[in-house]
Amino acid sequence: MDLTRIVAANLDGRTQNTRYRQAEFHRLQAVLVKHIADIQDAIRADSGHTQQEIRAEVVLALQELRTHYTSLDLKKDLEIEYRIANGKDNAENVQGAGIVYIVPSTHTLFFSVISALTAALAAGNCIVLELPQTTMALPALLRQILPDALDHDTFAITSQRPDKSFLDKALLVVQTGADGSHGLISPAGSRSVAIVDRTARVAEAAQSLVAARFALGGRSPYSPDVVLVNEFAMKPFVEAVIQHASKYLAGENGEARQVSTSPRRPGVLDSIHKDRTARVLVSGSNWGVVEVQDRNSPLLKKKIDEKVLLVHPVTSLDDAIDVSFNENLAAVYAFAAPASAKYLTQFIDADISWVNHVPSHMLIGPALPRNTPYSPQTRYATSQFQKPRAQLIIPSATANATQIILGNENTVRSDALWREALAPLPSTKQRPGFKIGFFEQGIITGVSLTLISLVATVSTLGYYTWTFVKLRG
């Protein structure tokens, strides 16, 4: 596909105009609402999700659109634009990255596309969306309706990956976790691990983790790939899991929940039935709860993308940390008392940690881009699609101080700066000996025992001396 018009539109800078971006949001929202029934039908045909799951995806996607739209503030943008003209520093000036190239995840595709597209649009970028030609219904629908919603010069859909020269100039948003890519990369292949300590509210943990594992076909990057359970909590946890699994996988009247019409492929359950390192605790049509017994089982290192909940016993918090294999996890769920949860999340390397809950909205859409700040309102922060372009008119204090030293004109001030640089650092304000460590505590304990023994000896000796003197008298 010829993307020269995208390159030209990026050069003319039209997407930096706030009014332009606001108009694009209005057109996009109107088109999506107009085709909302078709969008839901396409999601259902591709995924087999329940009506509630489809509605949740659509609501979250449109909320992302609204949040990014309301972040646009023409009055503030104009004030920032004219700061230099008014003799003020413009340190917070930013502009769009330029061209954003989006490779969406097939998991909850509608949300995945809209969350990235609206963030890039709000930041002031030209956008190229990759939607390969497939038999899926939703990509075909999006190829039909999105070009009518957005400016043809600043937005394009391509079915084939452009050449490297184009991609090198674009900010890549890769939700599929492709290796070697630069930009905003979601770790789609990284695992999510849950830990249930003996101090956890076991029934609540089981309910949350069952829902997280079985929702949306079990394909969310944040569905727990394995649940490490303290051996003392294993029995009540498994009982609660089986109870909640049977309820979750049945409809309102007890019928089986809707499943995708696509042919079933061999999955984890098929291999587990032949695997001596694990045993199936309970299973049904395309779902199961499995206990992994062998610490060396490959299942403990596998990314799960179906309705299979793996549990594995651990003996302690440190044992749970060791089972994490020192890999960079996408997420960790720590179900434990706050102090224990703090210990777990401190020593497990995970992009994000949640304590005593699973945020259900995070099960929809792609994983957070690796090594980026968490945004509580949207999957992507607008700032991730912008580059800083500070404009400064007032020399800083550091610049003035450096000029004094280099100019060698004000020797008094230069000498003062020299003395200030060599001065001791401010005190930590910690009193000597205030903090008692392990060894200090041992010394204190030893001294205390010695003093107690000495006092007891002196007291006994004094008593007998007093008795002897009294009898002689």
Secondary structure by P-SEA (a helix, b strand, c coil): ccaaaaaaaaaacccccaaaaaaaaaaaaaaaaaaaaaaaaaaaacccccaaaaaaaaaaaaaaaaaaaaaccaaaaaaaaaccccccccccccccccbbbbbccccaaaaaaaaaaaaaaaabbbbbbbbcccccaaaaaaaccccccccccccccccccccaaaaaaccccccccccccccccccccbbbbbbbccccaaaaaaaaaaaaaacccccccccccbbbbcccaaaaaaaaaaaaaaaaaccccccccccccccccccaaaaaaacccccccccccccccccccccccccccccccccbbbbbbbccaaaaaaacccccccbbbbbccaaaaaaaaacccccccccccccccccccccccccbbbbcccccccccccccccccccccaaaaaaaaaaaccaaaaaaaaaaaaacccccccccccccccaaaaaaaaaaaaaaaaaaaaaaaaaaaaaaaaaaac
